[in-house]
Amino acid sequence: MQLTQVTVIDGQTAGISGDMLLGALIDAGAEVTAIQDILNLIPHHFPQCTSVKLTAIEVKTHGFRSRRAELAIDEKAEETRAGQLIQATELIASSGKLSNRAKAFAS
């Protein structure tokens, strides 16, 4: 019998910030290079953004060790419409190495 590990993230009680969640996922084994590969697609499909760089830093606070994810984003100061963000998200999801399920979730 094969056991499957499942992680449940329930942010309804206290919430969670995106950078904290990303840092926790990296700490749990998500590959920074794979995430950066997806982030590198953003400037190709969203011209207002010129670059996105991910850094994962190990931190220790009050005896706990974890990873903090930091994103450095360079962008042009232009108005962005919601439709542009939706279209860019769908293009990025479809051009990345994601499963069909992940692409549908992103859309």
Secondary structure, DSSP 8 states (H G I E B T S, - for coil): ----------TTTT---HHHHHHHHHHTT--HHHHHHHHTTHHHH-TTEEEEEEEEEEEEETTEEEEEEEEEEEE------HHHHHHHHHHHHHHSS--HHHHHHH-
